[in-house]
Amino acid sequence: MLVANGYFDGDSIKTFENFKAQKNQKVIITVLDEFVNEQKSAFGLLKDKIVKISDDFDAPLDEFKDYE
């Protein structure tokens, strides 16, 4: 058995963690008298926050030279 926490967003139930459930697998849903702060999408969260990325950002790291 697996326990997953989440919230109801008004349309569907969203879980805080990913898990695998099989099609037609039974679930038990318990509605609590507790509320969470509204969740915002992580996409675009850092928009306009990263000012500059170094020119060698994707260059090989010195620590991995032995593996070249």
Summary of the structure (lengths in Angstrom):
residues: 68
radius of gyration: 20.8
end to end distance: 45.0
largest distance: 56.6
contacts: 54
relative contact order: 0.13
helix: 9%
strand: 9%
